[in-house]
Amino acid sequence: MFEDVPPISAEEIRGRQQLVREAAAAAGYDGLVVVGRSFYDRPGDLAYLTNHFPPFPTTVFSEGNRGMGHAILLLPVLGEPVLLTDARKHRPDLVVVDDVRAAGDLGIGLIELLKETYLEDANLGLVGDDILPAAIDRQLLTELPGLTLEPEPNIVAKLRAIKSPSELALLRRAALCADAALMTANAMIRRGGVTEREVCAEAIAAAMRAGADFVRYFRVHSGPWSAYGSRWPQAMDRTIEPGEIVALDAIGAYQGYGFDVNRTTVCGEPNAESRRLLETTQNATEAAVAQIRAGVTVATVADAAVDVMKRGQYGDYFAGMMGHGIGLETVELPYLKIDEPTILQPGMVICVEPGLSIPDVAGAAIEQEVIVPKSGPAEIITPTPTNLWEVG
């Protein structure tokens, strides 16, 4: 049985709203416009400040339906926040905004709201500049020529990067959902006689039984396909053959907070070449995790993984990006790259996943989710064994 972890409290979310207001005022804004997209995609900034996760996929714009799969928060420096949702509305028992309005056309809804609150000529920061639909941006430019809407990439991002104790508890619990999926998959693969699709189905079911909100996907790539991390679909009707390497990737969320865990295993027993590939990847991940400390640069962590991979015979086969932050979205800043100067701070949560990919032969990635502590070594929150090829 899995114990439930309490969701983020309304008090904590209101505290975030106040911190953001204060930072916006200090930056010279009259308020912020915060954009979010579907729950499995890019809800992070919006969810952080409202606990609203747009429930529907983004869809094509049409007459009377413009903005489905999005939501917009107006957070003025002075005055109460207002949340605009699409026509699918919201969960009133979860959302921490008193004034919530559904709109078939989010652009018109935002224009009317800015006029109502006398902010049509204001200086506003735009959080989510990269996901505001261009059609809505054009509406704002046309209808509100006096409005200044400046991309604001830092205020909310800095707060989100450092997880609170409540967020860390949710991320630890989310990792257990990934573990349930991966261990189920590994047991099936090690026994043999299964297809990728059969493994995928059982793994997703295991994560859901473990408490996942959803599984974005569970990737099962076997044999030469294990070298193609972006192969679509997530699983095929391909029978996994004895001796084949199988790359697994569990991605989803628990109470909004993500899990993203890569593991690599073998159907049956690995041969000597497969074992070298797997152990090199395992050693690279361990070396990178060992470097994670508060005050260390991301580049230092990435360099440790690269050094391991370059020492062996696979130096030409490692990927450029070796991890990322995680939280309300699967992929958050910072990216784990050899030239990334970001300094790790206590409360950051990083997915460390150096991988090796030999085209048309095999690939391997072993991912650890880790918390940067105030002092000492990183806390690994991923319970799944890194050497699944020796388990079961």
C-alpha positions, 0 to 999 in steps of 0.5 A: 500500500502507498501512503497519500501525501497532502496536496499543496495547501491553499495557504501556501499558494496564497503565499506564492501569490503574495511573493510574486506580487511583491516581486512584480511591484519591485520590477516596475510592473502593475501586475502579471499575466500568467499563461498555462497550458494542458495539465500534461504539457505546460501548466507549471507557472499557472498551476504554481499560482492557482492550483489549476491544471487545464484539463483539456488538450489544446485545440485548433482555434475556431469561431467561439472556441479560441484558447481551449486547453489554456488558462490565464491568470491576471495577478495585479499588484493591487487587487484580487487575482482573476483566473480565466479558464477555457469552457471546460472550467475548473475544480472549485475545490482545488483552485485557490482563486476566488474569481474564476471565469470561463470563456470560449474566447480567452483573448476577448475574455482577457481584453474585457478583464483588463478593461474592467480592472483599468489595466488596459494601458498598464505595464504588465509582465507576461509569464509564459511568453513562449506559450501564449497563442499568437492569435491572442497576442494579436488580439491584445495588440489590436484592441489594447494599443496602450497596453505594455506586455513584457516577457517576464521569464524570471519572477515565477521561475526563480520561486519554482526552482526552489521546492518547498518541503510540501513540494519535495514530499510530493516529488518523493511520492511521485517517484514511487509511482515511477518505481511501481511502473518500472519494476512491473515492466522489468519483471515482465521483460526479464521473464521474456515472451512479451511484446513492448505493448504488453509491457507498456500496458501493465506498467501504466496500470501499475503507476495508476494503482500506485496513485499517479494522476496520469501517465504521460507515457511509458516508453518501451523501446527494445533491441536496436530501437533502444537507441532511439529515445524519441521513437514514436509510438511509445510501444509497438507490437514487437516481441522483445527477444532474449538478450535484447536491451530494453530502454524504459521511461516512466513519465507522469505526475502525482497530485500535479508533481512529476516523475520522470525516470529512465531505466534500461534492462535486458530480456534474460541475461546480457552479453559482455558487450551489453553489460559494458554499455549498461555499466558505463551508463550506470557509472556515468549517472553515479559520477554525476550524482556524486557531484551534486552539492549546493553551490556547485555549477550544473556544468560540473555535474555534467562534466563528471558524466562526460568524463566517465563516458569518454574514458570508455569505448563509447565516447562518441555516443553520448547525448548533449543534454544529460538531465533537467529540473522537474516539478510541476512540469516534466522538464524544468530549468536548469538543463543539465549540459556541459556549458550550463553555469547555473549554480545548484541551490538547496531545494532544487530537484534535478533529473540526472540522465546521461545516456549512450546511443549507438545507432541501430545497435542499442542505447541506455539511460539510467536516470536518478531524481535527486534533491539538492540539500542544504549540505552534504550529498544529494538525496536520491528520491528514485528507489528503483535499482539502477541495475535492473538487468540483474534484478528478477 
